[in-house]
Amino acid sequence: METTARKSAAPFYAVAVLWLAWGALLPLYAVTHYALLAAVSVGVFFAVNALCRSGGAIGGTEEAAPKKAEKPKEASTGDPEVDKMLKDGGMAIAEMKRLDDNIADSGISADIVRLEQVSQKIFDEVKRDPKKLPQIRKFMDYYLPTTLKLLNAYDRMSGAGVSGENIDTTLSKVEGMMRTIAAAFEKQLDSLYGAEALDISTDITVLENMMAREGLTDGPLKAETVPLPDTDIKLEL
């Protein structure tokens, strides 16, 4: 909703006061007196008007200050734990973007983008199915913050502008670890689909057996057991 700011009447009041004071204290009977008063009046009018525009209204209504745009609140999922996960995850992804902008190495930058994309998919999947939140506890509490810690150290040391044993060794270790971390993040995402994969495999086996019993297929009956997927990621940092 737009608001119209009213102009202050203070400049007019100031000019009126000037004329009264001039008439009481100074001569006002020659044309030159009126010309001088008019010139001074114009100066007073514009001076007071400028003062009012800057916020110091005199005897008038101050212009309405524009309201600061309020940051839209994130929609709640109704689950405080999931909301916290999404908030923390959003902050982590924002930090990845900042690090990607800061770090000049193209290889590390590509790995960060890969981590960012996989992490976002993990958060989206847990938001879709909050029952999967326990599966990413270690990911949120250890793997993600530790990865950000390593990248921040890389950012600081690579920006130091010097070469030394400690700096070079640390940079090399982080560079060598990034692909392992990215692979672990992808395995974490894959593990979130373990239950669905098991259900689908079981449904396919049952469907094949039913069709074989009804003579709808030429294949033999299947009585295979679908192994449970390994959902625990292991990453040594």
Sine and cosine of phi, psi and omega as CSV:
sin_phi,cos_phi,sin_psi,cos_psi,sin_omega,cos_omega
0.00,0.00,0.81,-0.59,-0.05,-1.00
-0.99,0.12,0.60,-0.80,0.05,-1.00
-0.89,-0.46,0.72,-0.70,-0.01,-1.00
-0.99,-0.13,0.85,-0.53,-0.01,-1.00
-0.99,0.13,0.78,-0.63,0.02,-1.00
-0.99,0.17,0.63,-0.78,0.03,-1.00
-0.96,0.29,0.57,-0.82,-0.01,-1.00
-0.97,0.23,0.60,-0.80,0.05,-1.00
-1.00,0.03,0.02,1.00,-0.08,-1.00
-0.84,0.54,-0.63,0.77,0.00,-1.00
-0.86,0.51,-0.61,0.79,0.00,-1.00
-0.94,0.35,-0.66,0.75,0.04,-1.00
-0.89,0.46,-0.64,0.77,-0.02,-1.00
-0.90,0.44,-0.66,0.75,0.03,-1.00
-0.91,0.42,-0.65,0.76,0.01,-1.00
-0.89,0.46,-0.70,0.72,0.03,-1.00
-0.88,0.47,-0.62,0.78,0.03,-1.00
-0.87,0.49,-0.71,0.71,-0.03,-1.00
-0.91,0.42,-0.65,0.76,0.01,-1.00
-0.90,0.43,-0.71,0.71,-0.02,-1.00
-0.91,0.40,-0.64,0.77,0.00,-1.00
-0.90,0.44,-0.69,0.72,-0.02,-1.00
-0.91,0.42,-0.49,0.87,-0.03,-1.00
-0.99,0.11,-0.49,0.87,-0.14,-0.99
-0.94,-0.34,-0.42,0.91,-0.11,-0.99
-0.83,-0.55,0.37,-0.93,0.00,-1.00
-0.93,0.36,0.58,-0.81,-0.04,-1.00
-0.54,-0.84,0.90,0.43,-0.05,-1.00
-0.74,-0.67,-0.13,0.99,0.02,-1.00
-0.92,-0.39,0.34,-0.94,0.01,-1.00
-0.88,0.48,-0.61,0.79,-0.01,-1.00
-0.90,0.43,-0.53,0.85,0.04,-1.00
-0.90,0.44,-0.69,0.72,0.00,-1.00
-0.93,0.38,-0.59,0.80,0.02,-1.00
-0.91,0.42,-0.68,0.74,0.02,-1.00
-0.91,0.42,-0.66,0.75,0.01,-1.00
-0.90,0.44,-0.65,0.76,0.02,-1.00
-0.89,0.46,-0.67,0.75,0.00,-1.00
-0.91,0.42,-0.67,0.74,0.03,-1.00
-0.91,0.41,-0.60,0.80,-0.01,-1.00
-0.88,0.47,-0.68,0.73,0.02,-1.00
-0.88,0.48,-0.69,0.72,0.00,-1.00
-0.89,0.45,-0.68,0.73,0.01,-1.00
-0.90,0.43,-0.66,0.75,-0.02,-1.00
-0.86,0.52,-0.77,0.64,-0.05,-1.00
-0.94,0.34,-0.54,0.84,0.02,-1.00
-0.92,0.40,-0.73,0.69,0.00,-1.00
-0.93,0.37,-0.59,0.81,0.03,-1.00
-0.90,0.44,-0.66,0.75,0.03,-1.00
-0.91,0.42,-0.62,0.78,0.03,-1.00
-0.89,0.45,-0.65,0.76,0.02,-1.00
-0.91,0.42,-0.64,0.77,-0.01,-1.00
-0.91,0.41,-0.49,0.87,0.00,-1.00
-0.99,0.17,-0.05,1.00,0.09,-1.00
0.92,-0.40,-0.16,0.99,-0.01,-1.00
-0.98,-0.17,0.91,0.41,-0.05,-1.00
-0.90,0.44,0.67,-0.74,0.02,-1.00
-0.92,-0.40,0.92,-0.38,0.06,-1.00
0.93,0.37,0.14,0.99,0.00,-1.00
-0.80,-0.60,-0.13,-0.99,-0.01,-1.00
-1.00,0.01,0.82,-0.57,0.03,-1.00
-0.92,0.39,0.58,-0.81,0.05,-1.00
-0.92,0.40,0.64,-0.77,-0.02,-1.00
-0.91,0.41,0.82,-0.57,0.02,-1.00
-0.96,0.28,0.69,-0.72,0.00,-1.00
-0.90,0.44,0.68,-0.73,0.00,-1.00
-0.97,0.25,0.62,-0.78,0.06,-1.00
-0.94,0.35,0.67,-0.75,0.02,-1.00
-0.92,0.39,0.82,-0.57,0.00,-1.00
-0.98,0.19,0.68,-0.73,0.03,-1.00
-0.94,0.34,0.83,-0.56,-0.03,-1.00
-0.89,0.47,0.70,-0.71,0.00,-1.00
-0.97,0.24,0.63,-0.78,0.02,-1.00
-0.94,0.33,0.65,-0.76,-0.01,-1.00
-0.92,0.39,0.70,-0.71,-0.01,-1.00
-0.99,0.11,0.58,-0.82,0.05,-1.00
-1.00,0.07,-0.19,0.98,-0.07,-1.00
1.00,-0.04,-0.16,0.99,0.03,-1.00
-0.90,-0.44,0.94,-0.35,-0.05,-1.00
-0.84,0.55,-0.60,0.80,-0.02,-1.00
-0.93,0.37,-0.65,0.76,0.03,-1.00
-0.93,0.37,-0.63,0.77,0.04,-1.00
-0.87,0.50,-0.67,0.74,0.02,-1.00
-0.91,0.42,-0.66,0.75,0.04,-1.00
-0.87,0.49,-0.69,0.73,-0.01,-1.00
-0.92,0.39,-0.62,0.78,0.03,-1.00
-0.91,0.41,-0.75,0.66,0.01,-1.00
-0.90,0.44,-0.63,0.78,0.01,-1.00
-0.91,0.42,-0.64,0.77,0.04,-1.00
-0.89,0.45,-0.63,0.77,0.04,-1.00
-0.91,0.41,-0.62,0.78,0.01,-1.00
-0.91,0.42,-0.67,0.74,0.00,-1.00
-0.93,0.38,-0.61,0.79,0.06,-1.00
-0.88,0.47,-0.62,0.78,0.03,-1.00
-0.93,0.38,-0.61,0.79,0.07,-1.00
-0.88,0.48,-0.67,0.74,0.02,-1.00
-0.89,0.46,-0.66,0.75,0.01,-1.00
-0.89,0.45,-0.69,0.73,0.00,-1.00
-0.91,0.41,-0.62,0.78,0.03,-1.00
-0.88,0.47,-0.63,0.78,0.03,-1.00
-0.93,0.36,-0.56,0.83,-0.08,-1.00
-0.99,0.16,-0.62,0.78,-0.13,-0.99
-0.99,0.14,0.80,-0.60,-0.08,-1.00
-0.99,0.12,-0.44,0.90,-0.07,-1.00
-0.89,0.46,0.84,-0.54,-0.07,-1.00
-0.93,0.38,-0.56,0.83,0.01,-1.00
-0.92,0.40,-0.74,0.67,0.04,-1.00
-0.90,0.44,-0.64,0.77,0.01,-1.00
-0.87,0.50,-0.68,0.73,0.02,-1.00
-0.90,0.43,-0.62,0.78,0.04,-1.00
-0.91,0.41,-0.62,0.79,0.02,-1.00
-0.90,0.43,-0.68,0.73,0.04,-1.00
-0.87,0.49,-0.65,0.76,0.03,-1.00
-0.88,0.47,-0.70,0.71,0.03,-1.00
-0.90,0.44,-0.66,0.75,-0.02,-1.00
-0.87,0.49,-0.72,0.70,-0.03,-1.00
-0.91,0.40,-0.70,0.72,-0.01,-1.00
-0.92,0.40,-0.67,0.74,0.00,-1.00
-0.87,0.48,-0.69,0.73,0.01,-1.00
-0.88,0.48,-0.63,0.78,0.02,-1.00
-0.92,0.39,-0.58,0.82,0.05,-1.00
-0.90,0.44,-0.73,0.68,-0.01,-1.00
-0.90,0.44,-0.64,0.76,0.01,-1.00
-0.90,0.45,-0.64,0.76,-0.03,-1.00
-0.93,0.37,-0.65,0.76,0.03,-1.00
-0.93,0.36,-0.58,0.82,0.08,-1.00
-0.89,0.45,-0.62,0.78,0.03,-1.00
-0.92,0.38,-0.62,0.78,-0.02,-1.00
-0.72,-0.69,1.00,0.04,-0.05,-1.00
-0.85,0.53,-0.32,0.95,0.02,-1.00
-0.91,0.42,-0.26,0.97,0.00,-1.00
-1.00,0.04,-0.05,1.00,-0.04,-1.00
-0.83,0.56,-0.68,0.73,0.01,-1.00
-0.85,0.52,-0.43,0.90,-0.03,-1.00
-0.94,0.34,-0.33,0.94,-0.05,-1.00
-0.92,-0.39,0.32,0.95,0.00,-1.00
-0.86,0.52,-0.78,0.62,-0.03,-1.00
-0.91,0.40,-0.57,0.82,0.04,-1.00
-0.87,0.49,-0.72,0.69,-0.03,-1.00
-0.96,0.27,-0.61,0.80,-0.12,-0.99
-1.00,0.09,-0.41,0.91,-0.08,-1.00
-0.76,-0.65,-0.86,0.52,-0.14,-0.99
-0.87,0.49,-0.74,0.67,-0.04,-1.00
-0.92,0.40,-0.79,0.61,0.01,-1.00
-0.90,0.44,-0.56,0.83,0.01,-1.00
-0.93,0.37,-0.61,0.79,0.06,-1.00
-0.89,0.46,-0.68,0.73,0.03,-1.00
-0.90,0.43,-0.58,0.81,0.05,-1.00
-0.89,0.46,-0.70,0.72,0.02,-1.00
-0.89,0.46,-0.68,0.73,-0.03,-1.00
-0.93,0.37,-0.59,0.81,0.05,-1.00
-0.91,0.42,-0.64,0.77,0.06,-1.00
-0.90,0.44,-0.66,0.75,0.04,-1.00
-0.88,0.47,-0.67,0.74,-0.01,-1.00
-0.87,0.49,-0.72,0.69,-0.02,-1.00
-0.91,0.40,-0.71,0.70,-0.08,-1.00
-0.95,0.31,-0.62,0.78,0.01,-1.00
-0.93,0.36,-0.41,0.91,0.02,-1.00
-1.00,-0.02,0.02,1.00,-0.02,-1.00
-0.93,0.35,-0.44,0.90,0.04,-1.00
0.98,0.19,0.21,0.98,0.03,-1.00
-0.74,-0.67,0.30,-0.95,0.04,-1.00
-0.88,-0.47,0.70,-0.71,0.01,-1.00
-0.35,-0.94,0.18,-0.98,-0.07,-1.00
-0.87,0.50,-0.74,0.67,-0.04,-1.00
-0.92,0.40,-0.71,0.70,-0.02,-1.00
-0.91,0.42,-0.77,0.64,-0.05,-1.00
-0.89,0.45,-0.65,0.76,0.00,-1.00
-0.91,0.41,-0.68,0.73,0.00,-1.00
-0.91,0.42,-0.71,0.70,0.02,-1.00
-0.86,0.50,-0.68,0.73,0.00,-1.00
-0.90,0.44,-0.67,0.75,0.00,-1.00
-0.90,0.43,-0.69,0.73,0.00,-1.00
-0.91,0.42,-0.68,0.73,0.03,-1.00
-0.86,0.50,-0.66,0.75,0.00,-1.00
-0.95,0.32,-0.38,0.92,-0.06,-1.00
-1.00,0.02,-0.35,0.94,-0.16,-0.99
-0.88,0.47,-0.66,0.75,0.00,-1.00
-0.92,0.39,-0.58,0.81,0.05,-1.00
-0.90,0.43,-0.67,0.74,0.02,-1.00
-0.90,0.43,-0.70,0.71,0.00,-1.00
-0.88,0.48,-0.65,0.76,0.03,-1.00
-0.91,0.42,-0.62,0.79,0.02,-1.00
-0.92,0.40,-0.64,0.77,0.05,-1.00
-0.88,0.47,-0.65,0.76,0.02,-1.00
-0.92,0.40,-0.58,0.81,0.06,-1.00
-0.92,0.38,-0.58,0.81,0.07,-1.00
-0.89,0.47,-0.68,0.73,0.04,-1.00
-0.89,0.45,-0.69,0.72,-0.01,-1.00
-0.88,0.47,-0.59,0.80,-0.04,-1.00
-0.91,0.41,-0.43,0.90,0.01,-1.00
-0.92,0.39,-0.32,0.95,0.00,-1.00
-0.98,-0.18,0.18,0.98,-0.06,-1.00
-0.88,0.48,-0.71,0.71,-0.03,-1.00
-0.90,0.44,-0.69,0.72,0.02,-1.00
-0.90,0.44,-0.64,0.77,0.00,-1.00
-0.89,0.46,-0.64,0.76,0.02,-1.00
-0.91,0.41,-0.69,0.73,0.02,-1.00
-0.88,0.47,-0.69,0.73,-0.02,-1.00
-0.92,0.40,-0.66,0.75,0.02,-1.00
-0.89,0.46,-0.66,0.75,0.03,-1.00
-0.91,0.42,-0.68,0.73,0.02,-1.00
-0.88,0.47,-0.63,0.78,0.00,-1.00
-0.91,0.42,-0.68,0.73,0.00,-1.00
-0.89,0.45,-0.72,0.70,0.02,-1.00
-0.89,0.46,-0.68,0.73,0.00,-1.00
-0.89,0.45,-0.68,0.73,0.02,-1.00
-0.88,0.47,-0.68,0.73,0.00,-1.00
-0.90,0.43,-0.66,0.75,0.00,-1.00
-0.90,0.44,-0.68,0.73,0.01,-1.00
-0.92,0.39,-0.56,0.83,0.02,-1.00
-0.93,0.38,-0.64,0.77,0.02,-1.00
-0.90,0.43,-0.56,0.83,-0.01,-1.00
-0.99,0.11,0.01,1.00,0.00,-1.00
0.96,0.30,0.39,0.92,-0.04,-1.00
-1.00,0.01,-0.15,0.99,0.04,-1.00
-0.71,-0.70,0.30,-0.95,0.01,-1.00
-1.00,-0.03,-0.17,0.99,-0.07,-1.00
-0.98,0.20,0.41,-0.91,0.02,-1.00
-0.96,0.27,0.25,-0.97,0.07,-1.00
-0.90,0.45,0.59,-0.81,0.01,-1.00
-0.91,-0.41,0.71,-0.70,0.03,-1.00
-0.74,-0.67,0.79,0.62,-0.05,-1.00
-1.00,-0.06,0.47,-0.88,0.03,-1.00
-0.98,-0.21,0.77,-0.64,0.00,-1.00
-1.00,0.06,0.87,-0.49,-0.03,-1.00
-0.94,0.34,0.54,-0.84,0.07,-1.00
-0.95,0.32,0.66,-0.75,-0.01,-1.00
-0.96,0.28,0.45,-0.90,0.07,-1.00
-1.00,0.10,0.93,-0.37,-0.10,-0.99
-0.97,-0.25,0.05,1.00,-0.04,-1.00
-0.99,-0.16,0.92,-0.40,0.03,-1.00
-0.99,0.10,0.55,-0.83,0.00,-1.00
-0.79,-0.61,0.81,-0.58,-0.03,-1.00
-0.61,-0.79,0.86,-0.50,0.01,-1.00
-1.00,-0.07,0.90,-0.43,-0.01,-1.00
-0.95,-0.31,0.00,0.00,0.00,0.00
